[in-house]
Amino acid sequence: MRSWTPGAWGRSVFRRPRSIRHRITEVGGNEVKLATDHRQSDPAHGRREGVVRNQVVPRRHPGRWVAVVLILIIAMQAVQGLATNPNFHWGTYYEYVFSPFVMRGVGWTLLLTVVAMAVAIPLALALVMMRESGNPILRSAAWCWVWFFRGTPVYTQLAFWGLFAVLFPRITLSVPFGPELISVDSRWIVTPAVAAIFGLGFNESAYLAEIFRAGFRAIDRGQSEAAQAIGMSQAKIWTRILIPQAMRTIIPPTGNETIGMLKMTSLVLAVPFTLDLMFATNAIANRTYLPVPLLLVAASWYLVITSVLMVGQYYLERYYGRGHDVIVVKGGPN
C-alpha cells in the first residue's frame, strides 16, 4: 500500500510506508526473489530498525545432478564395453590406423574436400547473383541448376560423371552447324579424380546457393539501394557491402556443409575413385576379413578431421561476429 501526504505547493505525494523494506535475497537460475523486512515495532526496539543481514541462498537443481549421474553411468558403460569387447580387435585397429595406405587415403579425402568446396563456393555465388538478377533468363537458369542438383541423389550424379567418357567419348569445340575446331579424348580430361571433384562440387553448389541467398536476403535492402544512389557498380555493391555483411550469417551453415562434404567423399566409389579413405579401409578389411576395426579406423580419422574443421569454423565465426552482441541465456529446467 501507499500512503498519501500533501506535498509542497499543493502537490500530492505518494510515499511507500516506512515500515517496509524490500531487499534481494536470492539470485539463482532464472528467478530473482524479493523478501520484505519489517521494522521492529515492539517497545523493546522502539523506533530503531532491526539489523538483518542479506543472505544469498543458491537455488538447488536436483534434476541436473540426476542427469549428470545418468550420463556418467552410460559413458562408463560404453567405454567399458568398447575396451573389453574382443570382437572389436583393437590390435588390428592400432596396426592399421597409421599405415601408409590409410594415410594416403586421408590425404586424398582432404584434397577432394578442399577442391570440391573451392569449386562449389564461387559457383554458388554466381548462382545467387543470377537468382537476384533482373534478367528472367539468368534467374531461370540458376533456378533449374539448383532444382536439378538438389533433386537428384549425389550418388547418381557421381555415377553419371564416371560414365562421362562412355557417354561422350570426345569433347569437341566447334562452330554451330559448322566444322570442328578442337577435339580431345574425354578420358584425358575427365579423369576419375576430376569426375569426383565435379560431381561433389556441382552438387554442393546448389545447396550453398540457397544458403548464400538466405544470408544476402537478411541484409537490409536499403543498404544496396543507398549504394546504387551514390553510383556504386553492382560488382562493388556485392564485394564491399553485401558479401562482408552476409559472412556472419553464412559462415555457420557453410562450415556444416564443409563437414558434410568431408563425409560425402566416401561416395566417390560410384565414379569409381579408389584412393579415398573409405575405399582404403574397405580394401584392407576385404583382405583381412575384419571389417569392424577398419571401420573404426575410418571413423577415427573422420572424427579427427571434423574436429579440426570445427575449430576453424569457431574462429571464423568469432572473427566475422565482431561488433555484434551475444545474448547468453543461463539456467534452464530442473
C-alpha positions as CSV (number, residue, x, y, z in Angstrom):
1,M,0.0,0.0,0.0
2,R,1.0,3.6,-0.5
3,S,0.0,6.5,1.8
4,W,-1.0,9.9,0.6
5,T,0.5,13.1,2.1
6,P,0.1,16.6,0.8
7,G,3.2,17.9,-0.7
8,A,4.6,21.4,-1.1
9,W,2.6,23.9,-3.2
10,G,-0.5,21.7,-3.1
11,R,1.1,18.7,-4.9
12,S,0.0,15.2,-3.9
13,V,2.9,12.9,-2.9
14,F,2.5,9.2,-2.6
15,R,5.0,7.6,-0.4
16,R,5.8,4.0,0.4
17,P,5.1,3.0,4.0
18,R,8.3,3.5,6.0
19,S,7.7,0.2,7.9
20,I,8.6,-2.0,4.8
21,R,12.0,-2.5,3.2
22,H,12.5,-4.6,0.1
23,R,15.7,-6.5,-0.5
24,I,17.0,-9.1,-2.9
25,T,17.6,-12.4,-1.0
26,E,18.4,-14.8,-3.9
27,V,19.6,-14.6,-7.4
28,G,19.9,-18.0,-8.9
29,G,18.9,-19.8,-12.1
30,N,16.0,-18.0,-13.7
31,E,14.5,-16.3,-10.6
32,V,15.1,-13.2,-8.5
33,K,13.3,-13.4,-5.2
34,L,12.3,-10.3,-3.2
35,A,11.9,-10.5,0.6
36,T,10.3,-7.9,2.8
37,D,11.9,-6.8,6.0
38,H,9.6,-5.1,8.5
39,R,10.9,-2.8,11.1
40,Q,10.7,-3.9,14.6
41,S,7.6,-2.4,16.2
42,D,7.8,-3.8,19.7
43,P,8.6,-1.5,22.5
44,A,12.0,-3.2,23.2
45,H,13.3,-1.9,19.9
46,G,11.5,1.4,20.0
47,R,11.8,3.3,16.7
48,R,15.1,1.7,15.8
49,E,15.3,-0.6,12.8
50,G,16.3,-4.2,13.3
51,V,19.6,-5.3,11.9
52,V,19.1,-8.0,9.2
53,R,21.9,-9.5,7.1
54,N,21.3,-10.2,3.4
55,Q,21.7,-13.9,2.8
56,V,22.1,-15.4,-0.8
57,V,20.7,-18.9,-0.9
58,P,21.6,-20.7,-4.2
59,R,18.7,-22.5,-5.8
60,R,19.0,-26.2,-5.9
61,H,18.8,-28.2,-9.1
62,P,18.4,-31.9,-8.2
63,G,17.2,-32.8,-11.7
64,R,20.5,-31.6,-13.2
65,W,22.6,-33.8,-10.9
66,V,20.4,-36.8,-11.7
67,A,21.0,-36.2,-15.4
68,V,24.8,-35.8,-14.8
69,V,24.9,-39.1,-12.8
70,L,22.9,-40.9,-15.6
71,I,25.2,-39.6,-18.3
72,L,28.4,-40.6,-16.4
73,I,27.0,-44.1,-15.9
74,I,26.1,-44.5,-19.5
75,A,29.5,-43.1,-20.6
76,M,31.4,-45.5,-18.3
77,Q,29.4,-48.5,-19.6
78,A,30.1,-47.5,-23.2
79,V,33.8,-47.1,-22.6
80,Q,34.0,-50.4,-20.7
81,G,32.0,-52.2,-23.5
82,L,34.3,-50.8,-26.2
83,A,37.6,-51.5,-24.3
84,T,36.8,-55.1,-23.1
85,N,34.9,-56.5,-26.1
86,P,37.3,-58.7,-28.0
87,N,35.1,-58.5,-31.2
88,F,36.5,-55.0,-31.9
89,H,40.0,-56.4,-32.5
90,W,41.9,-53.4,-31.1
91,G,45.2,-54.9,-32.1
92,T,44.2,-54.8,-35.7
93,Y,43.0,-51.2,-35.2
94,Y,46.3,-50.0,-33.9
95,E,48.1,-51.9,-36.6
96,Y,46.4,-50.1,-39.5
97,V,45.4,-46.7,-38.1
98,F,48.7,-45.1,-39.2
99,S,49.5,-47.4,-42.1
100,P,50.8,-45.7,-45.3
101,F,47.8,-46.9,-47.3
102,V,45.4,-45.4,-44.8
103,M,47.4,-42.1,-44.6
104,R,47.3,-41.8,-48.4
105,G,43.5,-42.2,-48.2
106,V,43.3,-39.4,-45.6
107,G,45.3,-37.1,-47.8
108,W,43.1,-37.7,-50.9
109,T,40.0,-37.3,-48.8
110,L,41.2,-33.9,-47.6
111,L,42.2,-32.9,-51.1
112,L,38.8,-33.9,-52.5
113,T,37.1,-31.9,-49.8
114,V,39.1,-28.7,-50.2
115,V,39.0,-28.7,-54.1
116,A,35.3,-29.6,-54.2
117,M,34.4,-26.7,-51.9
118,A,36.7,-24.4,-53.9
119,V,34.6,-25.3,-56.9
120,A,31.3,-25.1,-55.1
121,I,31.7,-21.7,-53.3
122,P,32.4,-19.4,-56.4
123,L,29.8,-21.3,-58.4
124,A,27.2,-20.8,-55.6
125,L,28.0,-17.1,-55.5
126,A,27.4,-16.9,-59.3
127,L,24.1,-18.7,-58.9
128,V,23.0,-16.2,-56.2
129,M,23.8,-13.3,-58.4
130,M,21.9,-14.9,-61.2
131,R,18.9,-15.6,-58.9
132,E,18.9,-11.9,-57.8
133,S,19.3,-10.6,-61.3
134,G,16.6,-8.7,-63.1
135,N,17.1,-10.9,-66.2
136,P,14.5,-13.6,-66.3
137,I,16.7,-15.9,-68.3
138,L,19.5,-15.8,-65.7
139,R,17.0,-16.3,-62.9
140,S,15.5,-19.3,-64.7
141,A,18.9,-20.9,-65.5
142,A,20.0,-20.6,-61.8
143,W,16.7,-22.0,-60.6
144,C,17.0,-25.0,-62.9
145,W,20.6,-25.7,-61.8
146,V,19.5,-25.7,-58.1
147,W,16.4,-27.7,-58.9
148,F,18.3,-30.4,-60.7
149,F,21.3,-30.9,-58.4
150,R,19.2,-30.7,-55.2
151,G,16.6,-33.0,-56.6
152,T,18.8,-36.0,-57.7
153,P,20.9,-38.1,-55.4
154,V,24.6,-37.3,-55.2
155,Y,25.5,-41.0,-55.7
156,T,23.6,-41.0,-59.0
157,Q,25.3,-37.8,-60.1
158,L,28.7,-39.3,-59.3
159,A,27.8,-42.4,-61.3
160,F,27.0,-40.4,-64.3
161,W,30.2,-38.4,-64.0
162,G,32.0,-41.8,-64.0
163,L,30.2,-42.7,-67.2
164,F,31.0,-39.3,-68.9
165,A,33.7,-40.8,-71.1
166,V,31.4,-43.5,-72.2
167,L,28.5,-41.2,-73.0
168,F,30.8,-38.5,-74.6
169,P,33.9,-40.3,-75.9
170,R,35.3,-37.0,-77.3
171,I,35.0,-33.4,-76.2
172,T,34.7,-31.1,-79.2
173,L,34.7,-27.4,-79.7
174,S,33.1,-26.5,-83.0
175,V,31.1,-23.8,-84.8
176,P,27.4,-24.4,-84.5
177,F,26.4,-26.4,-87.6
178,G,29.9,-26.0,-88.8
179,P,33.3,-27.7,-88.7
180,E,35.0,-28.9,-85.5
181,L,37.8,-26.7,-84.2
182,I,39.2,-28.8,-81.3
183,S,38.5,-32.5,-80.4
184,V,40.1,-34.3,-77.5
185,D,39.6,-37.7,-75.8
186,S,37.3,-37.4,-72.8
187,R,39.4,-39.8,-70.8
188,W,42.3,-37.3,-70.8
189,I,40.3,-34.5,-69.3
190,V,37.6,-36.2,-67.1
191,T,39.8,-38.5,-65.1
192,P,38.3,-40.2,-62.0
193,A,39.6,-37.5,-59.7
194,V,38.2,-34.7,-61.9
195,A,34.9,-36.5,-62.2
196,A,34.7,-36.9,-58.4
197,I,35.5,-33.2,-57.8
198,F,33.0,-32.0,-60.4
199,G,30.3,-34.4,-59.0
200,L,30.8,-33.3,-55.5
201,G,31.3,-29.6,-56.3
202,F,28.4,-29.2,-58.6
203,N,26.0,-30.9,-56.1
204,E,27.3,-28.8,-53.2
205,S,26.9,-25.5,-55.2
206,A,23.2,-26.0,-55.3
207,Y,22.9,-26.2,-51.5
208,L,25.4,-23.4,-50.9
209,A,23.5,-21.1,-53.3
210,E,20.4,-21.3,-51.1
211,I,22.5,-20.7,-48.0
212,F,24.1,-17.7,-49.5
213,R,20.8,-16.4,-50.9
214,A,19.3,-16.5,-47.4
215,G,22.3,-14.7,-46.0
216,F,22.0,-11.9,-48.5
217,R,18.3,-11.6,-48.0
218,A,18.9,-11.0,-44.3
219,I,20.7,-7.7,-45.1
220,D,18.6,-4.6,-45.2
221,R,17.6,-3.8,-48.8
222,G,18.1,-0.1,-48.1
223,Q,21.9,-0.6,-48.0
224,S,22.2,-1.7,-51.6
225,E,19.7,0.9,-52.6
226,A,21.8,3.6,-50.9
227,A,24.9,2.3,-52.7
228,Q,23.2,2.4,-56.0
229,A,22.1,6.0,-55.3
230,I,25.7,7.1,-54.8
231,G,26.7,5.5,-58.1
232,M,28.4,2.3,-57.0
233,S,28.5,-0.5,-59.5
234,Q,26.9,-3.9,-58.9
235,A,30.3,-5.5,-58.5
236,K,31.3,-3.1,-55.8
237,I,28.0,-3.5,-54.1
238,W,28.4,-7.2,-53.9
239,T,32.1,-7.2,-52.9
240,R,32.1,-4.3,-50.5
241,I,28.6,-4.2,-48.9
242,L,26.7,-7.4,-49.3
243,I,29.3,-10.2,-49.0
244,P,31.1,-8.8,-46.0
245,Q,27.9,-8.3,-44.0
246,A,26.5,-11.7,-45.1
247,M,29.6,-13.6,-43.9
248,R,28.4,-13.6,-40.3
249,T,25.2,-15.3,-41.3
250,I,26.5,-17.8,-43.9
251,I,29.7,-19.0,-42.1
252,P,28.0,-21.4,-39.7
253,P,25.9,-23.3,-42.3
254,T,28.8,-23.2,-44.8
255,G,31.0,-24.8,-42.1
256,N,28.4,-27.5,-41.6
257,E,28.3,-28.1,-45.4
258,T,32.1,-28.5,-45.4
259,I,32.0,-31.1,-42.7
260,G,29.2,-32.8,-44.7
261,M,31.4,-32.7,-47.8
262,L,34.2,-34.4,-45.9
263,K,31.9,-37.4,-45.2
264,M,30.4,-37.2,-48.7
265,T,33.7,-38.1,-50.2
266,S,33.1,-41.7,-49.1
267,L,30.6,-42.0,-52.0
268,V,33.2,-41.4,-54.8
269,L,33.4,-45.1,-55.3
270,A,30.5,-44.6,-57.6
271,V,32.8,-42.8,-60.1
272,P,34.8,-45.0,-59.4
273,F,37.6,-43.3,-57.5
274,T,39.6,-45.7,-55.4
275,L,42.1,-43.6,-53.4
276,D,39.9,-42.1,-50.7
277,L,39.9,-43.1,-47.0
278,M,36.8,-45.2,-47.1
279,F,38.0,-47.3,-50.0
280,A,41.4,-47.7,-48.4
281,T,39.9,-49.1,-45.2
282,N,37.4,-51.3,-47.1
283,A,40.2,-52.8,-49.2
284,I,42.2,-53.7,-46.0
285,A,39.0,-55.1,-44.4
286,N,38.4,-57.3,-47.5
287,R,41.9,-58.6,-47.3
288,T,41.9,-59.3,-43.5
289,Y,38.2,-60.3,-43.2
290,L,38.0,-58.0,-40.2
291,P,35.7,-55.1,-41.2
292,V,35.0,-53.7,-37.7
293,P,38.5,-52.5,-36.7
294,L,38.9,-50.9,-40.2
295,L,35.6,-49.2,-39.9
296,L,36.8,-47.8,-36.6
297,V,40.0,-46.6,-38.3
298,A,38.0,-44.7,-40.9
299,A,35.6,-43.3,-38.2
300,S,38.6,-42.1,-36.1
301,W,40.1,-40.2,-38.9
302,Y,36.8,-38.6,-39.9
303,L,36.4,-37.5,-36.3
304,V,39.9,-36.0,-36.1
305,I,39.4,-34.1,-39.4
306,T,35.9,-32.9,-38.4
307,S,37.2,-31.7,-35.1
308,V,39.9,-29.6,-36.8
309,L,37.3,-28.2,-39.2
310,M,35.0,-27.3,-36.2
311,V,37.8,-25.4,-34.5
312,G,38.4,-23.4,-37.7
313,Q,34.7,-22.7,-38.1
314,Y,34.6,-21.4,-34.5
315,Y,37.4,-18.9,-35.1
316,L,35.9,-17.8,-38.4
317,E,32.5,-17.2,-36.6
318,R,34.2,-15.2,-33.9
319,Y,36.1,-13.1,-36.4
320,Y,33.1,-12.2,-38.5
321,G,30.9,-11.8,-35.5
322,R,32.9,-8.9,-34.0
323,G,30.8,-5.9,-33.0
324,H,27.7,-7.9,-32.5
325,D,26.2,-8.5,-29.1
326,V,25.9,-12.1,-28.0
327,I,23.0,-12.9,-25.6
328,V,23.7,-15.8,-23.3
329,V,20.7,-17.3,-21.5
330,K,21.6,-19.1,-18.3
331,G,19.6,-21.5,-16.4
332,G,17.0,-24.0,-17.5
333,P,14.6,-26.7,-16.4
334,N,15.4,-28.6,-13.2
